[in-house]
Amino acid sequence: MPDLQHTHEVAYDGDVVTKRYLGTKPGAAEREWRALTLLAEHAPGLAPRPIAFEAGVVSMSRLDGVPLRGLPAPGEHAAALADALAELHAAVPARVLRDVPVRPWQREAVCDWIRLQGARWRPRGPLADRAVREGLRWLAGWRPGESGVTPVFGAGDGNLANFLWDGSRVRIVDFEDSGRSDLAYELAELAEHVSMWVDGDLEIARRFELSPQEERRLRECRKAHTLVWLFLLSHDDPADPRNPPGTFDRQAERVLATLGA
């Protein structure tokens, strides 16, 4: 799940990047180091090269490239983004992936967080209130199946800013929430990250072939992640907005459309 609080400091020294975690997210540095090490072995060039690790601090190589978020037409790079994601998801061999810890903020934790936010909700207007009401009603009856899923290595963060276009390919940074996951869940989180649609809808999930079971799981997990973003955006500071005006209302509409309500 996206984390809107500051979790680390970044320092640059030539071609070396050092991330120093602040202790607000236990295990983040270890997850980052594990991901970089695995990808250096199984998908070299896709992510920064690991250089050094000590408690709470990860040093890595600096990647050239421009973040997809903020580009005038990020959709032009959708195919390259899909290629990078497919490489990431398939990078870690099954025999190795089995021993990789499950990434944070899987379905159970996300559902618990949504329920907590729903219990704390204060009226924000008819549209948002209806989205919360319908979302919590749907969540109460959600009984997802776990059969037919495709295990993958997931980055755990769908922010377009973490995908860098270097002129020929997309490469990936930021693995503090990475770990073992499944394809449908990862695509749902990516597709519903606000950065994927707020500046022009980049429907990344359509670029992957899924089984019927995964398609169903994708649709259901997308509903959960629309609710995550509704609550996250409700806390956006009007004096220092992270997204364009009207994004919160658009998110409420997105929740209702995804729920079919």
PyMOL commands that set and color helices and strands:
alter all, ss='L'
color gray80, all
select helices_A, chain A and resi 28-42+74-91+94-97+107-120+126-140+160-162+183-192+194-196+204-207+212-234+247-259
alter helices_A, ss='H'
color red, helices_A
select strands_A, chain A and resi 8-13+16-21+50-54+57-61+66-67+151-154+163-165+170-172+179-182
alter strands_A, ss='S'
color yellow, strands_A
deselect
rebuild
show_as cartoon
